[in-house]
Amino acid sequence: MSAELYERAVSIAAKAYAPYSNFFVGAAVLARDGRVFEGVNVENAAYPLGICAERTAISRAVTDGCKPGDLEAIAITASPCGGCRQWIYEFRFESVTFQNAEGEVITRTPAELLPETFEL
């Protein structure tokens, strides 16, 4: 399923709004009930106000009623940033599939991506 989910992320990336960086990122989230939520990065002229594809997809899932533990896997066309890694960890995903710096599509656990995570 991670290959199919990754292909969904690749397909949706073309819809990103990235006029400043031209770095188009897509994400696809698989919920435990089988639903898939897609997201893209959306940039803003006030640069830190943009949002990553992962957070867009997770936010869509939350809008449709998902909570931490309801989401199983996420696929992203780029390595997730530190902030997104915290979101992924907090929503208790089991796996994260992404393209690493060498161009390989790999799968890791959230704990592998964010050891010693922050928890309240």
Buried (B, 14 or more C-beta within 10 A) or exposed (E): EBEEBBBBBBEBBEBBEBEEEEEBBBBBBBBEEEBBBBBBBBBEEEEEEBBBBBBBBBBBBBEEEBEEEBBBBBBBBBBBEEEBBBBBBBBEBEBBBBBEEEEEBEBBEBEEBBEEEEEE
